[in-house]
Amino acid sequence: MTGQRSPHDIDDALLRESADDLYENAPCSYLSTTPDGVIIRVNQTFLAWTGYGRDALVGRLSFADLLRVGGKIYYETHVAPLLQMQGAAPEIAFDLVTKAGRLLPTLVSATQTRDAAGRPLLHRMTVFNASDRRRYEQELLRAKNAAEQATADLQRSQATLAAERDRLRQILDILPVAVLIVGADGQTVLTNAAARALLGRDVTAAFLIEATDAPGSALELLCPDGTPYPRADRPLRRSL
């Protein structure tokens, strides 16, 4: 079919790929160091990410030189001993310091190559750019913190509401007159002791107060500038 290539053509194209080109322009960074960390080989991808020239790195700097102070300490106290003992250190997060001074989040895997006598020859490292992953993790952390803050705010609001309700109930229960507080939906919110004693029969002397929000607003209605409570315009029965 026109426009399609045969498997034979694809195989030929793969065979013509240069191993050096694959190394230099891989989608991840490769570098090799001596057992003490001095860089002896690095690919073009790593140079592009960090902004260094090859001559500035090879034989001059160690991998630890490209890390912040905390990263250097972790590399020397954890990664290097791990390579010595196990021969591999997989997926370790490091922030590389580029030539321009910017931080590049990376994920590094390292292996140690030994000679026939078991002596360390070099360390090979694969470095992945973890910038997108780091941003995603930070966004998840911010979302988690926001959710926890919202939950804490809700719990504080509920505690405040409960405290206001208890305070209002205490105030109501010492009033000598019958006071019934109902919400906007007609459901009873709070009654004082006198109202509870009278709800078994018709009550024409009780005061009806409508609470549009929380008990706090009802509390404000109890004594607004010393005005009398609004009187119910009809008998109050148990069904309320």
Buried (B, 14 or more C-beta within 10 A) or exposed (E): EEEEEEEEEEEEEEEEEEEEEEEBEBEBBBBBBBBEBBBEBBBBBBBEBBEBEBEBBBEEBBBBEBBEEEBBEBBEEEBBEBBEEEBEBEEBBBBBBEEEEEBBBBBBBBBBEEEEEEEBEBBBBBBBBBEEBBEEEEEEEEEEEEEEEEEEEEEEEEEEBEEBBEEBBEBBBEBEEBBBBBBEEEEEBBBBBBBEEBBEEEBEEBBBBBBEEBBBEBBEBBEEEEEEBEEBEEEBEEEB
